[in-house]
């Protein structure tokens, strides 16, 4: 399975003739590539190329007198196989900005509705335009409302757009967007679990905390977040039960207990305590959440917060144990 889009770096000189011979001609022979004029200017001293394939793939190439960068959701020419890969923030700004503009334009031509959500488009661009995942990741937002039940794609996408526009996760764009995956099919359970991490980050951010994802602990595991402010430094691990209709457990209460137990006996047990467990029931429909809210089952870990977010921003929750976080208006705790 291909990874989220990154750049290949070539520390060599590339002439126009070499580009045609070592990039365009092999791609033309293999998958029907053609060279087209890039839509956007790059500026500075760079020369740019854009290649489009008969199967819908696209590739970008930027070069100057001493180096070059390649990015594509297509096969890589053999002349670039041994090159190192770099992230979006590790390359010259002009190249990154140009590639981003080219790819965003293609994305919005293919899925015009995403143009209304510029930060979502930018944040998930490495997977929205990836080789294997470009259809599935967009379909997850378009057809599956990003994992929310009984909601439209526009209200759920707006929910995540409003959060991501805060910039709280911009620094961690590559790792967080990559969690959505680049599978060629929609795995709604796994993708919904990923968006559960974004919901958790929104709750913490709305409560006034800075969030840092993927915190390595001494056991060799990683926990989802560190929540920080001037007085607090707390680790948070997120789990998302599947809706009862999608699993073998008998009912929503059992779904919450079983899923939390798996997490508690795994990462949290190995960690040795101290982290707050977030149990995200945002995949549950109204009746399923009502059962959980009414019984408020224990989740075999304390401290814990069990909650359900809706795309209008309202979050209902209950807690177990003494949670070392203050949530303010970001959660409504139920009796």
WOGIKA-V826765 format. One line per field, one symbol per residue. phi: phi as a letter, one per 20 degrees, with the letter a starting at -180 (. if undefined). A space follows every 50 residues. Layout:
phi->???
//
This chain:
phi->.fegfcdeddececegfffffedffffffecmfcecfgfdfenldedccc cddfenfbbcbcbcfcbbcdbadcfeggfdfeeedcffedcgggffffff ffffffgffecgffffcffggffegfdgdffedfffffffffddllneel beffffffgfffffffngdgfdgfffffffncfecfdfffffffffffff ffgfffeneedcelefdffnecdfbddcbfdcbcecddccffggfdbefe nffffffffffffffdgffffnoneeeddedfeefgfffgffffelffdm bcebcdbcedfenfcdbcccneeecddlefcdeef
//
